[in-house]
Amino acid sequence: MITKGGMAQVTGHRLKFDFSRSVPTDALQGIYLIDEQNNPIAIIIIGENKPSRLMFMMPPDLTSGEYTLEVRTKINSDRLRSGRLEKQLTVA
């Protein structure tokens, strides 16, 4: 379960994306929550953006339901790569 407005962390590798001073420099890259209707919701408050760890704040206005976390990045190319967390996230 995730909390609206709460902090979250993802660890892994090749997670870093193009982001500078809380403003995405490439709107295709970033952290997204995908809702049950397959609509992406961009995470806009990023605390840490490193290759092996992302820390961010969940949007405070999320509606209740199931979400999929997706990270989109471009690594050494113009090709967009994405990865999804296998487990669904629940907002009560």
C-alpha positions in Angstrom: 0.0 0.0 0.0 1.2 3.5 -0.8 0.3 6.7 1.0 -0.9 9.9 -0.9 1.8 12.5 -0.4 4.2 10.0 1.1 7.8 9.5 0.2 8.8 6.4 -1.8 12.1 4.8 -3.0 13.0 2.5 -5.9 16.4 0.8 -6.0 17.9 -1.0 -9.0 20.2 -0.1 -11.8 20.1 2.2 -14.8 17.3 4.2 -13.1 18.6 7.8 -13.6 16.7 9.9 -16.1 17.1 13.5 -17.4 15.8 15.8 -14.7 17.1 19.1 -13.4 15.9 21.1 -10.4 12.4 19.6 -10.2 11.8 20.3 -13.9 11.9 17.5 -16.4 14.2 18.4 -19.3 12.6 15.6 -21.4 8.9 15.1 -20.9 9.2 11.4 -22.0 11.5 10.5 -19.2 10.7 10.2 -15.5 8.7 8.2 -12.9 5.1 7.5 -13.7 2.2 5.8 -12.0 -0.1 4.0 -14.5 -3.7 3.9 -13.3 -6.3 1.2 -13.9 -7.4 2.9 -17.1 -3.7 2.9 -18.4 -3.3 6.7 -17.9 0.2 7.8 -16.9 0.5 10.2 -13.9 3.9 11.9 -13.8 5.7 12.1 -10.5 7.0 15.7 -10.2 8.7 15.9 -6.8 12.0 14.0 -7.1 14.3 14.0 -4.1 17.1 11.8 -5.5 17.8 10.8 -9.1 20.7 8.4 -9.2 21.5 5.4 -11.3 20.8 2.9 -8.5 18.2 4.8 -6.4 15.2 7.1 -7.0 13.5 8.9 -4.1 10.3 10.8 -4.7 7.0 12.0 -3.3 3.7 10.4 -4.2 1.1 12.9 -5.6 -1.2 14.0 -2.7 -4.2 13.9 -5.0 -4.2 10.3 -6.0 -7.5 8.5 -6.2 -8.0 5.2 -4.5 -7.2 2.2 -6.7 -4.3 0.1 -8.1 -1.3 1.6 -9.9 1.8 0.3 -11.7 5.1 2.2 -11.1 7.0 2.8 -14.3 10.5 4.4 -14.8 11.3 5.8 -18.3 14.8 6.8 -19.2 17.2 7.2 -22.2 20.6 5.6 -21.7 23.3 6.7 -24.0 20.9 7.1 -26.9 17.7 8.6 -28.1 15.8 5.4 -27.5 13.4 5.5 -24.6 13.6 2.6 -22.2 11.1 1.8 -19.6 10.7 -0.7 -16.7 7.7 -1.5 -14.5 7.5 -2.7 -11.0 6.0 -6.2 -11.1 3.8 -5.6 -8.0 0.7 -3.4 -8.2 0.7 -0.5 -5.7 -2.6 0.2 -3.8 -3.8 3.6 -2.7 -6.6 3.3 -0.1 
